Amino acid sequence: MRQSVSYILRTPVGSRMMCREYGSLLSSPERRAKPSDDVCLLQALLKWEPRVTLTSLTIERQLNG
């Protein structure tokens, strides 16, 4: 399962010829770390890896300054 999750997260959406929607937005070359990265990660895993289940979610925000 670890290998499957790694492959999903490292595959840019649109890069697979036979399944353009496969992959995650995290691996897009133009992306940088953004607050929405957690959402992208969850969406990709829940869509492409049926063995993953979401059991809880904690969101913490840090305010600078």
C-alpha positions as CSV (number, residue, x, y, z in Angstrom):
1,M,0.0,0.0,0.0
2,R,2.9,2.4,0.7
3,Q,4.1,1.9,-2.8
4,S,0.7,2.6,-4.3
5,V,0.2,5.8,-2.2
6,S,3.7,7.0,-3.2
7,Y,3.0,6.4,-6.9
8,I,-0.3,8.3,-6.7
9,L,1.2,11.3,-5.0
10,R,4.2,11.4,-7.3
11,T,2.2,11.1,-10.6
12,P,1.1,14.5,-12.0
13,V,-2.6,14.6,-13.1
14,G,-2.7,14.4,-16.9
15,S,0.6,12.5,-17.3
16,R,-0.9,9.0,-17.9
17,M,-2.0,8.5,-21.5
18,M,-4.8,6.0,-20.8
19,C,-6.1,7.7,-17.6
20,R,-5.5,11.5,-17.7
21,E,-7.3,12.1,-14.4
22,Y,-5.0,9.7,-12.4
23,G,-2.5,11.2,-10.0
24,S,-2.4,14.2,-7.7
25,L,-2.0,17.9,-8.0
26,L,0.8,17.8,-5.5
27,S,3.3,16.7,-8.1
28,S,2.6,19.4,-10.6
29,P,6.0,21.1,-11.5
30,E,4.6,24.6,-10.9
31,R,3.2,23.9,-7.5
32,R,4.8,25.1,-4.3
33,A,3.7,24.3,-0.8
34,K,0.2,25.8,-0.3
35,P,-2.4,25.4,2.4
36,S,-4.6,23.4,-0.1
37,D,-1.9,20.7,-0.3
38,D,-3.6,18.6,2.4
39,V,-6.9,18.7,0.4
40,C,-5.1,17.7,-2.8
41,L,-3.5,14.8,-1.0
42,L,-6.7,13.6,0.5
43,Q,-8.7,13.9,-2.7
44,A,-6.1,11.9,-4.7
45,L,-5.8,9.1,-2.1
46,L,-9.5,8.7,-1.5
47,K,-10.1,8.6,-5.3
48,W,-7.4,6.2,-6.3
49,E,-6.6,4.1,-3.3
50,P,-9.7,2.3,-2.0
51,R,-7.8,0.9,1.0
52,V,-7.5,4.4,2.4
53,T,-10.2,5.6,4.7
54,L,-10.5,8.9,6.4
55,T,-11.1,8.4,10.1
56,S,-10.4,11.9,11.5
57,L,-9.3,15.3,10.4
58,T,-7.5,18.0,12.3
59,I,-6.8,21.4,10.8
60,E,-4.5,23.8,12.6
61,R,-3.7,27.3,11.4
62,Q,-0.7,29.3,12.4
63,L,-1.0,33.0,12.2
64,N,2.3,34.8,11.6
65,G,2.8,38.2,13.1
